[in-house]
Structures are given as C-alpha cells and as structure tokens.
Amino acid sequence: MNKTSIEAVRESMEQGKPTMVDVAKLAGVSAMTVSRVMNGKSLVRESTRRKVAEAVAALNYTPNQEARNLAGSKPIRVGFLYSNPSAAYLSEFLVGLLNQSGLNNVQLFVEKCEAGNHEIAHTQRLINNGLDGVILPPPLCDSVAVLECVAKAGIPAVVVACGSPAPSVGAVSIDDYEAARYMARHLIALGHQRIGFIVGHPNQTASARRLDGYRKAIAEKGADASDELVVQGMFTYRSGLDAAEQLLALQDRPTAIFASNDDMAAATVAVAHRLGLDVPGDLTVTGFDDTALATTIWPELTTVRQPIAGMAREAVQALVRRVRALREDEPAEPEQTHMDFELVRRQSDAAPRIRPPARLPSVAKAR
C-alpha cells in the first residue's frame, strides 16, 4: 500500500467520508471480505485481515454504528487483564488488541494485575463492568484462581500463550517447545557446543517448555549439557544482566547464549559489550519473541518470531465469534488455535570464532 494509492482512493471518496467500498478498493479485496473481517468471521486469511486493517487505519474509516446496531451487532464488552514483566511484549500485544477491537466493534476494558497479588479482586473488578468475555495473556493465562473466577461469572475466556489450556477456554498459542528446540539446533548447526540458556519466569508455563526444547536439542546433537550453562531469569532486562554476568564469568564460558525473551537477550548483548566481547565474533546471542527491541539494539537480534500482535488479534476475533454465537443460542465451543513461529536471522549470531592455541612458554628440561 503506497501513498499514491491512498491519495487516489481519497480523491474518489464522496464528501470525503470513507465507505466500506473505499476500504475494499485500497486493500485490494471485495467489500464482502471487508465485511467479514469487520464482523470477525472466520475463513479469512491473516494476510488479508492485515491488509484490511491497514486500509481502515489509512483512511480513518469508522463503521456506521447505527447500521451495525440495526444488524444486531451491538458492542461486545471485552476485558483485558494483564501482568507482564516485559514492556516490549505488552506493547506488541496491545497494538494487536486495540487494532482488532476497533475492527470488531469491541469495547475494551483494561485492568492491571500483578500475578499472585490480589488476583481475584482485580479480576472481579474487571468482570463487574458487565463483560461479555475476557482475554488473558501470560502469566495470568496460567492462573487457576483467575480462570475459576471468570468461569464462575459465566463468561467465556481466551488465553494467549498458555502452555496447557483447559478445554473449557479458548486459546491462541505457538509451540514454545519446538520453537526453542529449533533455535538451539540452529546454534549447534553453526558450530556451537557450549550454549548458555537463560530461563524465563517460573510462573509461566512457556518458560519450562522453552527450556525443555533447548535441552532436547542439546541431547539430540550431543552438545554440552552442563548444568552451569542453564541460568534462571525472570523475563526482565535486569534479570538478563544478572544471568549473562553469571554465564560469562564461567571459566569455560559459552560461545553462544540463547535467552528466553528479547529483553534478556538485549541485556546479554549489553554485558558482552561491557566485557569487551564482540557480538557475534566472540559471543553469539539470540532471543525469543521478535519484539521491537530486537531491532533497536546493536547488533540487531537473531530471534524466534512469535506473532504477538497477531495472537492478540486472533484472541479478539475468537472471543467475538463465541460471544455472538452465544447471543444467538448457537453452539459455541471454545476455539484453540496454534500459530506459526519463525526463526529470524539478523546480526547477532555467527559460527564460533576459531582461535589459535595459546603458545605456552618453553621450559628447559632439567638435566
């Protein structure tokens, strides 16, 4: 979508107010497809949804609320309960959540809740807004107390990035185990045998699954499985600094460090630079998530791309479909969707540097 095409559509608009037809023209799809996207219907490709969302934003299109209400599409009230130590992750998630909420006539209610700290009170306060459904990202997606509170209220929930979602809730996730295994195998293929791993926060099931994936790859390829190479992190930049310092203080330091998220990977790069190590010449560093942080540090991070904004969009659409089905007394089984991950190579990974053996001082033989 370029500036010329946007201007051309704007010039053809009657009275300067965009219509669904204008959105369809700019997105290169039919008006029926735009209608399906706006109403959260399935059977529309993610790439097509993205084109429609971009066209809506470019034209500042607002659906005719009166017409939508006449069609029985009254607003859907969705609660978003969050507690995440990574600002980069939360930012990506909110972008997807807000964009899709605008497209689907969703009124969004946001409540912050620190995991383990008055979870029930925060959840109940959110539910008291008269919600039609709730979206729970990590770590609250794994909170039994929160899920029981939502179930007791009789409203549907969609959990995002939950390790083992219950059949009674909707879910959107990637395969964290396979994603971590894939990255570790990539590092081994580059020639690394001592690979440090920084584990994520223990209150998230994704942390354990990523650790299991890393260990599986190490075992499969016969790389170094020393316990000292696995260090606990908390998904925060600060914890990444501490973990990287511990790994790089080892007498036989790793040639690569795989961090469970981009925040901790960025912290690892900072520690390496402070110690005078070249990344990736002396140390390969990789992350997980592919948040905006991955491309705002130097060198840019090689990382696992988890489609965070896309997962948020899918969560909204799945919840909207279920709420509308329930309103019409139709079968409304929870949807559980697995999305694809991708390994994105940038400048922070390379084969380990081969150094000449140290020249020891000669010692004359005793006579």
VEXTI-173986 format. One line per 4 residues: number of its first residue (from 1); their letters; for each residue z, x, y of C-alpha. Coordinates in Angstrom, 2 decimals, always signed. Each point is the difference from the previous one (the first is absolute). Layout:
// residues N
NUM> a> Z,X,Y | ...
This chain:
// residues 367
1> mnkt> +0.00,+0.00,+0.00 | -1.15,+1.68,+3.21 | +0.39,-0.70,+3.70 | -3.59,-1.23,+0.34
5> siea> +0.37,-2.67,-2.72 | +3.27,-1.24,+1.52 | -1.56,-0.29,+3.46 | -3.03,-1.81,-1.44
9> vres> +2.17,-2.62,-1.67 | +2.11,-0.44,+3.14 | -3.11,-0.58,+2.11 | -1.14,-2.75,-2.37
13> meqg> +3.34,-1.83,+0.06 | +0.07,-3.31,+1.80 | +2.42,-0.10,+2.96 | +1.39,+3.35,-1.10
17> kptm> +2.19,-1.54,-2.76 | -0.61,+1.38,-3.50 | -0.53,-2.32,-2.94 | +0.15,+0.48,-3.75
21> vdva> -3.78,+0.37,+0.05 | +0.31,+2.89,+2.46 | +2.56,+1.69,-2.26 | -2.34,-0.47,-2.97
25> klag> -2.92,+1.47,+1.92 | +1.94,+3.10,+1.02 | +1.47,+0.51,-3.48 | -3.38,-0.50,-1.65
29> vsam> +1.22,-2.83,-2.25 | -0.33,-3.79,-0.15 | +2.20,-2.40,+1.94 | +1.20,-1.34,-3.37
33> tvsr> +1.22,+3.49,-0.92 | +1.87,+0.26,+3.31 | +1.58,-3.38,-0.75 | +1.11,+1.19,-3.45
37> vmng> +1.58,+3.12,+1.48 | +1.75,-1.94,+2.77 | +1.43,-2.42,-2.56 | +1.15,+2.68,-2.43
41> kslv> -2.35,-0.99,-2.78 | -0.51,+2.32,-2.94 | -3.33,+1.31,-1.32 | -0.74,+1.92,+3.19
45> rest> -0.36,+3.78,-0.20 | +2.54,+2.14,+1.85 | -2.82,+1.76,+1.86 | -1.29,-3.38,+1.21
49> rrkv> +3.47,-1.07,+1.10 | +0.28,+3.23,+1.97 | -3.36,-0.62,+1.75 | +1.08,-3.52,+0.97
53> aeav> +3.38,+1.25,+1.26 | -1.73,+2.65,+2.13 | -2.41,-2.57,+1.44 | +2.87,-2.38,+0.81
57> aaln> +1.83,+2.80,+1.82 | -3.12,+1.20,+1.84 | -0.85,-3.48,+1.30 | +3.64,-1.05,+0.53
61> ytpn> -0.80,-3.12,-2.03 | +2.69,-2.67,-0.33 | -0.52,-2.87,-2.47 | -0.04,-3.50,+1.41
65> qear> +3.60,-0.96,-0.75 | -0.60,-3.74,+0.44 | -2.88,+0.05,-2.46 | +2.03,+2.02,-2.49
69> nlag> +2.89,-2.46,+0.22 | -2.36,-2.95,-0.53 | -1.21,+1.78,-3.10 | +3.57,+0.09,-1.29
73> skpi> +0.49,+3.69,+0.68 | +3.31,-0.09,+1.80 | +1.66,+3.37,+0.70 | +1.68,+1.81,-2.87
77> rvgf> +3.35,+1.57,+0.83 | +0.39,+3.35,-1.74 | +3.03,+2.24,+0.11 | -0.25,+3.79,-0.12
81> lysn> +3.20,+1.79,-1.01 | -0.22,+3.75,+0.31 | +2.00,+3.17,-0.48 | -2.03,+3.18,-0.34
85> psaa> +0.97,+3.57,+0.93 | -3.62,+0.95,+0.71 | -1.20,-1.07,+3.44 | -3.56,+0.97,-0.95
89> ylse> +0.04,-2.31,-3.05 | +1.51,-2.88,+1.96 | -2.57,+0.39,+2.78 | -2.91,-0.21,-2.46
93> flvg> +1.56,-3.01,-1.70 | +0.52,-1.88,+3.26 | -3.61,+0.54,+1.06 | -1.26,-1.70,-3.14
97> llnq> +2.65,-2.71,+0.16 | -0.66,-0.95,+3.63 | -3.80,+0.09,-0.30 | -0.07,-2.27,-3.05
101> sgln> +2.65,-2.34,+1.41 | -2.24,-0.59,+3.00 | -2.95,-0.81,-2.24 | +1.95,-2.40,-2.23
105> nvql> +1.87,-2.05,+2.61 | +3.29,+1.54,-1.08 | +3.11,+0.02,+2.18 | +1.82,+3.20,-0.81
109> fvek> +3.78,+0.37,+0.17 | +1.32,+3.57,-0.22 | +3.50,+1.11,-0.98 | +1.28,+3.54,-0.44
113> ceag> +2.42,+0.59,-2.84 | +1.44,+3.30,-1.18 | -0.04,+0.06,-3.80 | +3.47,-0.55,-1.42
117> nhei> +1.40,-0.96,+3.41 | +0.56,-3.75,+0.40 | -3.26,-0.76,-1.84 | +0.93,-3.60,-0.76
121> ahtq> +1.01,-0.77,+3.60 | -3.28,+1.37,+1.39 | -2.06,-1.78,-2.65 | +1.73,-3.32,+0.64
125> rlin> -0.42,+0.34,+3.76 | -3.74,+0.50,-0.53 | -0.25,-2.95,-2.40 | +1.78,-2.25,+2.52
129> ngld> -3.18,+0.10,+2.14 | -1.46,-2.64,-2.32 | -2.28,+2.42,-1.83 | -2.79,-0.87,-2.41
133> gvil> +0.17,+3.42,-1.66 | +1.24,+3.58,+0.23 | -1.65,+3.43,-0.26 | +2.15,+2.91,-1.21
137> pppl> -1.20,+3.62,+0.25 | +1.96,+2.91,-1.53 | +2.88,+0.50,-0.51 | +0.99,-3.67,+0.39
141> cdsv> -2.70,-0.99,-2.49 | +2.30,+1.47,-2.67 | +3.19,-1.69,+1.24 | +1.28,-2.48,-2.59
145> avle> +2.37,-1.52,+2.58 | -2.78,-0.66,+2.52 | -2.35,-1.47,-2.61 | +2.73,-2.29,-1.32
149> cvak> +0.73,-1.20,+3.53 | -3.69,-0.83,+0.59 | -0.28,-1.75,-3.38 | +3.10,-2.08,+0.75
153> agip> -1.67,-1.16,+3.24 | -2.93,-1.26,-2.10 | -2.72,+1.89,+1.89 | -2.62,+2.36,-1.46
157> avvv> +0.13,+3.76,+0.50 | -2.51,+2.81,-0.22 | +1.32,+3.50,-0.66 | -1.99,+3.08,+0.95
161> acgs> +0.11,+3.36,-1.84 | +2.61,-1.25,-2.45 | +0.19,+1.95,-3.26 | +0.61,-2.90,-2.41
165> paps> -0.35,-3.36,+1.78 | +1.45,-3.09,-1.65 | -2.54,-2.59,-1.22 | +1.46,-2.53,+2.46
169> vgav> -1.16,+1.87,+3.12 | -3.36,+1.06,+1.34 | -0.64,+3.74,+0.16 | -2.40,+2.52,+1.49
173> sidd> +0.18,+3.61,-1.15 | -1.78,+3.13,-1.13 | +0.72,+2.00,-3.17 | +2.43,+2.57,+1.43
177> yeaa> +0.34,+1.71,-3.38 | -3.73,+0.60,-0.41 | -0.43,+0.96,+3.66 | +2.65,+2.73,-0.22
181> ryma> -1.33,+1.17,-3.35 | -3.49,+0.22,+1.48 | +1.19,+2.12,+2.95 | +2.02,+2.34,-2.23
185> rhli> -2.99,+0.46,-2.32 | -2.12,+0.80,+3.06 | +2.43,+2.76,+1.05 | +0.04,+1.44,-3.50
189> algh> -3.82,-0.06,-0.05 | +0.07,+2.11,+3.18 | +1.97,+2.62,-1.95 | +3.60,-0.79,+0.97
193> qrig> +2.61,+0.36,-2.73 | +3.23,-0.12,+2.00 | -0.16,-3.29,+1.89 | +3.04,-1.20,+1.91
197> fivg> +0.59,-3.74,+0.21 | +2.04,-1.82,+2.66 | +1.28,-3.31,-1.38 | +0.17,-3.15,+2.15
201> hpnq> +3.05,-2.13,+0.78 | +1.83,-1.05,-3.20 | +0.21,-3.63,+1.17 | -3.76,-0.46,-0.48
205> tasa> -1.54,-0.39,-3.44 | -3.17,+1.69,+1.27 | +1.98,+3.24,+0.32 | +0.80,+0.12,-3.71
209> rrld> -3.53,-0.98,-0.97 | -1.52,+2.78,+2.13 | +2.41,+2.52,-1.50 | -0.94,-1.17,-3.50
213> gyrk> -3.70,+0.38,+0.83 | +0.55,+3.55,+1.27 | +1.99,+0.95,-3.11 | -2.60,-1.50,-2.31
217> aiae> -2.77,+2.13,+1.56 | +2.18,+3.13,-0.20 | +0.69,-0.65,-3.69 | -3.65,-0.81,-0.79
221> kgad> -1.29,+3.22,+1.56 | +2.86,+2.30,-1.01 | +0.93,+0.92,+3.58 | +3.46,+1.20,+0.99
225> asde> +2.52,-2.81,-0.60 | +3.09,+1.76,+1.39 | +2.64,-2.40,+1.31 | +0.36,+2.11,+3.16
229> lvvq> -3.49,-1.12,+1.06 | +1.10,-3.64,+0.42 | +2.07,-0.72,+3.12 | +1.37,-3.30,+1.29
233> gmft> -1.32,-1.41,+3.28 | +0.58,-3.31,+1.80 | -3.51,-0.79,+1.33 | +1.07,+1.29,+3.45
237> yrsg> -1.30,+2.99,+1.94 | +3.53,+1.44,+0.17 | +0.44,-0.15,-3.76 | -3.39,+1.65,-0.39
241> ldaa> +1.17,+2.95,+2.09 | +3.07,+0.49,-2.20 | -1.95,-0.36,-3.24 | -2.75,+2.40,+1.09
245> eqll> +2.54,+2.62,+1.06 | +1.63,-0.25,-3.43 | -3.30,+0.40,-1.84 | -1.26,+2.85,+2.16
249> alqd> +3.31,+1.88,-0.35 | -0.58,+0.37,-3.76 | -0.44,+3.58,-1.17 | -3.22,-1.06,-1.69
253> rpta> -1.14,-2.56,+2.53 | -2.62,-2.63,-0.88 | -3.60,+0.51,+1.05 | -0.36,-3.73,+0.69
257> ifas> +2.35,-2.80,+1.07 | -0.80,-3.66,-0.64 | +2.14,-2.30,+2.17 | +0.48,-3.69,-0.85
261> nddm> -1.11,-1.11,+3.46 | -1.78,+1.38,+3.06 | +3.18,+0.27,+2.09 | +1.54,+2.47,-2.46
265> aaat> -3.31,+1.81,-0.45 | -0.29,+0.47,+3.79 | +3.54,+1.38,+0.05 | -0.96,+2.43,-2.78
269> vava> -2.93,+1.29,+2.06 | +2.37,+0.53,+2.95 | +2.43,+2.03,-2.14 | -2.85,+2.08,-1.41
273> hrlg> -1.22,+0.83,+3.51 | +3.52,+0.94,+1.10 | +0.23,+2.41,-2.94 | -3.33,+1.59,+0.93
277> ldvp> -1.87,-1.48,-2.97 | -3.62,-1.02,+0.34 | -0.89,-3.51,-1.15 | -1.94,-0.12,-2.27
281> gdlt> -0.49,+3.77,-0.40 | +3.59,+0.73,-1.07 | +1.10,-3.54,-0.80 | -1.86,-3.19,-0.87
285> vtgf> +1.68,-3.18,+1.27 | -0.97,-3.56,-0.96 | +1.45,-3.41,+0.83 | -0.19,-3.66,-0.92
289> ddta> -1.01,-3.17,+1.97 | -2.64,+1.34,+2.44 | +1.75,-1.31,+3.09 | -1.15,+0.98,+3.50
293> latt> +2.38,+2.97,-0.22 | -2.27,+1.62,-2.59 | -2.68,+0.63,+2.62 | +2.21,+0.77,+3.00
297> iwpe> +1.48,+3.26,-1.32 | -1.68,+3.33,-0.62 | -1.39,+0.58,-2.49 | -0.85,-3.59,-0.81
301> lttv> +1.58,-1.15,-3.24 | -1.59,-0.43,-3.37 | +1.72,-3.16,-1.23 | -0.15,-3.08,-2.20
305> rqpi> -1.39,-2.92,+1.97 | +2.04,-3.11,-0.58 | -1.75,-2.85,+1.87 | +3.18,-1.03,+1.84
309> agma> -1.65,-2.21,+2.64 | -2.27,-1.50,-2.67 | +3.01,-0.75,-2.21 | +1.69,-1.77,+2.91
313> reav> -3.15,-2.05,+0.65 | -0.24,-0.95,-3.66 | +3.68,-1.01,-0.01 | -0.59,-2.38,+2.91
317> qalv> -3.08,-1.51,-1.63 | +1.70,-0.45,-3.37 | +2.99,-1.68,+1.63 | -2.24,-2.26,+2.08
321> rrvr> -1.94,-1.10,-3.09 | +3.21,-0.81,-1.86 | +1.60,-1.89,+2.89 | -3.13,-2.12,+0.53
325> alre> -0.18,-0.77,-3.70 | +3.64,-1.06,-0.02 | -0.60,-2.25,+3.02 | -2.79,-1.75,-1.90
329> depa> +2.05,-0.28,-3.21 | -2.41,+2.28,-1.84 | +0.91,+2.65,-2.61 | +1.21,+3.07,+1.87
333> epeq> +0.66,+2.88,-2.33 | +1.02,+3.26,+1.73 | -2.84,+2.52,+0.33 | +0.64,+3.60,-1.03
337> thmd> -2.68,+2.34,+1.33 | -0.58,+3.69,-0.71 | -1.94,+1.88,+2.66 | -1.79,+3.33,-0.36
341> felv> +1.36,+3.34,+1.17 | -2.08,+3.00,+1.05 | +0.58,+3.74,+0.21 | -1.06,+1.14,+3.47
345> rrqs> -0.64,+3.74,+0.36 | +0.41,+1.58,+3.39 | +1.10,+3.51,+1.02 | +3.46,+0.43,-1.52
349> daap> -0.96,+0.83,-3.60 | -1.74,+2.98,-1.55 | +0.10,+2.22,-3.06 | +3.01,+2.32,-0.08
353> rirp> -0.65,+3.31,+1.74 | -0.35,+2.88,-2.46 | +1.91,+2.99,+1.26 | -0.27,+3.55,-1.33
357> parl> +3.02,+1.12,-2.05 | +2.70,+1.77,+1.95 | -0.27,+3.80,-0.09 | +3.32,+1.34,-1.21
361> psva> +1.10,+3.46,+1.14 | -0.64,+2.63,-2.67 | +3.03,+1.54,-1.57 | -0.25,+3.55,-1.38
365> kar> +0.97,+0.25,-3.62 | +3.30,+1.75,-0.57 | -0.44,+3.37,-1.61
